[in-house]
Amino acid sequence: MALERVWKGLLVVAAVGVVALLLVQLGVVGAPWSDDRTEVRVLDDDGEPKATIDAEIADTPGERYTGLSDHDSLEPDEGMLFVHDSEGERTYVMRDMDFGIDIVFIGADREITTIHSAPEPGPDEDGEDQEYTGDAQWVLEVPIGYADENGIEPGDEVEIGSED
C-alpha cells in the first residue's frame, strides 16, 4: 500500500514536470533559467558593423505572438529578434503596440530581404490591421527610424550572436 502511494506520487510529480516543460516550450510561461538575448550586427560592404543591436529573443509561439506589445518603448540600440525554424513568408502586425518600430526581415542566408517602417496604431486602433510582410527566417524589430538612421537596407548582411 505504501509503495503504491510512492509510485502515484512520483507519477504526479513527473506529470507536473512534463506540463511545466510544455508551457515553457510554448512560451506560455518564461523559462527562469534562460537569458534569451543575443547581439545582432548589420554589416556594411566591408564587413564592418553599421549597427549593433542588443536583442531579446522570441523563439516560441507565445513569445512571437506577444512580441513587443508588452513593452513601453525600446532604447536606440535595443530590439527583438523573432526566430523561425526556416525561411518563409512572414506577416507581422502591430497588435497592442504603444510605439512605432522598423521591422527588418532577414532571409535564411542572413541577408536583409525587406524593411518596413511601422507607426504605432492610432488612438482607437488595436494594430491588427497594420500588417507587414516579407520573406524571412529571422525578423528583427527596432525603434522606428533606426534603419534609416544607420543606413540599413535590403541586401545588407546580418550576423546573429557569436556563431558567425
N, C-alpha and C positions, 0 to 999 in steps of 0.2 A: 504494500500500500504506500509506504513512504517513498519507495523507488519510483512508483508510478507518478507521484506528485512532483518529484525532482524532474522527471522527463517532461511532464507537462509544463513545468516552469521554464525549462530550457527551450522548449518549443515556442512558448510565448515570447521569450527574450529574442530568439532567432527571428521570429516573425516581425517583431517590432523593429529589429535591426534592418531587415530587408525593406520594410516600408520606409524607414527613415532614409536609407540609401537611395531608394527610388525618388523620394521627394527632393533630395539634394540634386540628383541627376536631372530631374525635370525642371529644376530651378524654382520650385515652389518655396523651398527654404534654402538659405545660403549655407555654404559649407564653411564652418567657422575656422577651418584649418587652411583655407586657400587665400592667397593674396589677390589673385585674379587681376593682375596689372601687367602690362608689357610696354616696352618702348617701341614706337613706330617712327621710322625715319623715311622721309621723302627725299630722294636724291636728285641732284642736277645731272647734266650730261657727263660731268667729270667724276661722278660717283660720290660727290661731296653732299652732305645733308643741306637741303633747302629749309627743312623744318624737322624738329624732333618733338614728338607728342608723347606725353605720359598718358597711356590709355587704359581705362578699365576694360576688362574682357567680358563680353556677353556671349557665352558659348552653349547655353542651354535654351530650350524653347521658352521657358519662363523669363529668363534674362533678356532674350531677344525681343519678346513681346513687350516687356516693360521699358526696356531701353533707357533713355534719359528722362522719361516722363516723371520719374521720382526725384529729379534734380531741380534745383532752383536756377542754376547757371553753370557755366564752365569757365575756368581760368583760361587765359590765352593759349597756353601750350598743353591743355588737357583735352581729352576726348574719350570716346568709347569705341572699341573695336568689336564688331559683330563677326563671329566666326561660324562659317558653314562648312559642312563636310566636303563639298565640291562646288565647282563654279556652276552658276545658273542665273536665270533672270530673277532678280530680287526686286521687290517693291516695298518701300518703307513709307510710313505715314507719320504725321506729326501729332499723333494721339496724345492728348492731355499735356502738350508741351507748353512751358511758360516762357520760352526764349527761342530765337532763331538759330539754325545750325547750317553748316555746309555738310552735305552727305557725299562722301567720296567712295565710289565703287571700285574695287580692286580685283582684277582677274586672277585666275589660278597661277598665271605666270608672274604675279606680283607687279603688274603694270596697271596704272590707273586707267579705267575704261570710261568713266563718266563722273562728272561733278555737278551736283545740284545745290543751289542756294535756296534754303527752305525757311521762309519767315515764320515767326510764331503765329499760331492761329489767332483770329480776331476775337473780340470780347464774347461774342455769342456763338463761337465755333468750338468744336471739340478736336479738330485736326484730322478726323477720319477721312475727310475728302481731299486732303492735301497729300497726294500720292507722288512718289518719286521712284523711278525705275531705272535699273542698269544691270549689266552682266557683272557678276561678282562671286568670289568665294569669300572675300572679306569686305566689310563695309565699315568705313571709318567716319564717325561723326565728330565734328569740331565746331568751335564757335562760328557763327555766321560771319562771313568776310575773311576768315582765316586763310582760305585757299588763295584768294586774290592777293592778300597782304604778303603772302610768302611765295607767290609766283608758282603755285601748284597747279598743274594742268594735266589733262588726259595724255597718256604716254609716259608720264614720269614713273620711274621705278620706285618700289617701296620695299624697305627692309622691316621685318617684324621680329622683335625680340633679339636675342643673341645668336639665333641659329643661322643667320645669314653671314 
